[in-house]
Amino acid sequence: MALMTLFIITAVIALVAGLGLLFARNAVYAALFLVLNMLALAVLFLTLGAPFLAMVQITVYAGAVMVLFLFVVMLLGAETLKEEGGPIAWQRPLALLLGLVLTVLLAAVIFIEATGLGNILPPPEDYAAPSRLAMLLFQRYLLPFEIASVLLLVAMIAALVMVGSKKKTSSSSR
C-alpha cells in the first residue's frame, strides 16, 4: 500500500511538473520543470523495480543533458518566450485531440488493470538489469545510439556557431 501511495504522489508531481514545463514563460524555468519531471520519473522507475534505469535517468538526463540544455539556453540568451506570431491555428485543436486520445487510452489501461481483464505476465528475473540493457543497447540498438550522439554533437556545434555569428554582428554594428 505504501508503494502505491508513493507511486501516486510521484505521478502527480510528474504531471504538475509537465504542466509547469508547458506553461512556463521562461526557458530556464521550463528546463527546471523538466528536471523535476525527470527526477519524478526516476522515482517511478524505482517503484517499478528498476534501480539502474532510475540512476541512468538522474545522471544522464536530469544531470548531463539538462545542464547542457541550460548552458545553451543561457549562452544564446533565449530565456524568455516572445509572443510574436502566436500559435498556428491548427496546433491547439490537434493538441487537445491528442491529449483526449491519450487520456482515454490511459483510462482504458487503468480499467483493464483494475478489473484484472488483462493477462499481463510478470517481467523476467533480469528485467532492467544493467547487463541485459547493455547487450540490447550495444547489439540491437547500436546504430540509433550512435546517430543520437552525432545529432547531439551537431546541435551543440550549431548553437555555438549561432552564438558566434550573433556576437560578430553585434560587435560589428557598434
C-alpha positions, 0 to 999 in steps of 0.5 A, a space after each residue: 500500500 505504501 508503494 502505491 501511495 508513493 507511486 501516486 504522489 510521484 505521478 502527480 508531481 510528474 504531471 504538475 511538473 509537465 504542466 509547469 514545463 508547458 506553461 512556463 514563460 521562461 526557458 530556464 524555468 521550463 528546463 527546471 520543470 523538466 528536471 523535476 519531471 525527470 527526477 519524478 520519473 526516476 522515482 517511478 522507475 524505482 517503484 517499478 523495480 528498476 534501480 539502474 534505469 532510475 540512476 541512468 535517468 538522474 545522471 544522464 538526463 536530469 544531470 548531463 543533458 539538462 545542464 547542457 540544455 541550460 548552458 545553451 539556453 543561457 549562452 544564446 540568451 533565449 530565456 524568455 518566450 516572445 509572443 510574436 506570431 502566436 500559435 498556428 491555428 491548427 496546433 491547439 485543436 490537434 493538441 487537445 485531440 491528442 491529449 483526449 486520445 491519450 487520456 482515454 487510452 490511459 483510462 482504458 489501461 487503468 480499467 483493464 488493470 483494475 478489473 484484472 481483464 488483462 493477462 499481463 505476465 510478470 517481467 523476467 528475473 533480469 528485467 532492467 538489469 544493467 547487463 541485459 540493457 547493455 547487450 540490447 543497447 550495444 547489439 540491437 540498438 547500436 546504430 540509433 545510439 550512435 546517430 543520437 550522439 552525432 545529432 547531439 554533437 551537431 546541435 551543440 556545434 550549431 548553437 555555438 556557431 549561432 552564438 558566434 555569428 550573433 556576437 560578430 554582428 553585434 560587435 560589428 554594428 557598434 
